[in-house]
């Protein structure tokens, strides 16, 4: 006879949930392990399976005093599914409403701005002016170094740097003379 295979993780999860749903009671970890053994889940895997169920919010855990209590009632799952269904239905309705509004806005825009010869000429003129603006701005950027305001700002920055360097040099000499006097 071939060796008996163990349960898959999904089977363990399902059986663990059955424990909670059948009894609709609150358990401590020892009770969960005991009932898990009866369902065919080995004792070493009970805590891991239970933790995955807690992480997926299928089983609740509460620490009261020094004990952890675990529970999962059958009605919780159906209530959770109903709330999710309602949430998604409202999202769907709002998305459909938004889609209709956008389609109406597009239709109004097309009606207000028909593709006429005058409009196409204005669009080409606009595109030409945008291209011209880009070239003029690139030329302006090339001459920015020669701008009198930029040069003045550079002179002021150089003057400030010179004063800062002199201040540090004075501080260094003051420290040096203090060290000579002290030592």
N, C-alpha and C positions, 0 to 999 in steps of 0.2 A: 504494500500500500504506500503511495507516495506521501511525502511529508505534507502536513496541513499548512496551507498558506495563511498568513496573517491578514488582517483587515486593511483595506486602503484607508487613507486619511479621510476621504469623504464618507466612507462607511462608518468610521469611528465618530465623526462629527454627527452624522444622522442618528446613530445609536445613543450618543450622549444627549442630544436634544430630545430624543424619545423619553429618556429617563426623567427629564424636567417636565415635559408636557404630559406624560402619563399620570404623574403623581400630583402635579400642580402644587408643589410644596417647596419650602426653603430648606437648603441643605448646607452642611459644612463639608469641608474637603474629604473627611473620612467617609461620610455617607456617600458622596459622589464616587469615591474609589470603590466602595463596597458594591454599589449598584452597577458601576462600570464593569467590574469583574463578572457580575451576573450576565451582563450583555455581551461579554466576550472581548472587552477592551482590557489589555494588560495594565497592571497598576502603574508601571513606569510611564505609560503614554497618557494616562488620565489627565495629569496636570497640563501637559502640552496641548492636548485637545481642548481642554477647558479654557486655557488661555487664548487659543485661536477663536473660540466661540465668544469670549469676552471682547476680544479685539474687533470682531465683526459685529458687535452689539446685538448678539443673539441671546446671550446670557448676561445677567447683571450680577455684579459683585459689590458687596458693601462690607466694609470693615467696621465691626461693632465690638468695642473693647479690644480683646486680643484675638478674636475669631473673625474669619472671613465667611460671609454667608452668600450663597449662590442661589439664583432663582431665574426661571424663564417660564412665563405663563403662555399657554397656547393663544390666548386672545391678543397678546401683545404683537405677535407677528402679523395677524390680520389687520389690526389697527394701524400698524406701521405701513403696511402695503396700501391700505385705503388712503392714508394721508399723502403718501407719495403719488398715488394715482390722481388725487385731487390737485396736488401741486402741479403735476405735469399737464393735467387738463387745463388749468388756468394759464399755464405758460403757453400751451398750444393755442388757446383762444386769443391771448394777447398778441402772440406772434402772427396769427392769421389777421387780426385787426390791424396790426402795424403794416403787414404786407399790403392789405387793401388800401391803407392810407398812402403808402409809398407809390403804389401803382396809380392812384388818383392824382398824386402830386406830379408824377411823370407825365401823365396824360394832359394835365393842365399846363405844364411847362411846354410840352410839345405844341399844344394848341395856341399858347401865347407867343411862342417863338417858332413860327413855321420856317422851314428851310427855303428862304427866298434868295434871289441873286444878290440883293443888297446886304443881307445878313452874311452870306459867304464872303463877300468883298470886305465887310467890316471885320470878320474873323481873320482873314488873311492879313489885313492891315494891322490888326492887333498883334498877331504873331510876328510880323516884321518889326513892329515897334519894340516888342519884348526882346528880340534878337539884337536890335540896335542898342537898347538899354544895357544888355549884358556886355556888349563890346565896349561901350563907353565906361562902364564900371570897371572893366579890366584895365583900360587905359588909365583911369583915375588911380587905381591901385598901383600901377607901375610908377606913377609920378608922386606917390604919397611920400616917399623919402625926401623929396625936394619941397614938400609943403612947409611954409614958414611956421605954422603952428607946431608941426612935428619937430622941426629943428629947434624951436624954442623949448619944447618939452624935453628934448634930449639935452640941451644946454643946462636946463634947470636940474635934471637928474644928475648930470655930471658934477654940477656945483654941490648938490647935496651929498654925493658920494665922496667928494673931496673933503667936505666938512666932517663927515663921519670918519674918514681915514685919519684926519688930523686929531680928532677926538680920541680915537683908539691909540694913536701914537702917544698922545699926552698921557693917557691912562697907563700905558706901558712904561713910560719914563717915570711916572709917579710911583708905580709899583717897584721899579728897579731902585729908585732912590730910597724908598722905604726899607727895602730889603738890605741895602748897603748900611743904612743907619742902624737897623735892628741887629744885623749879624756882623 
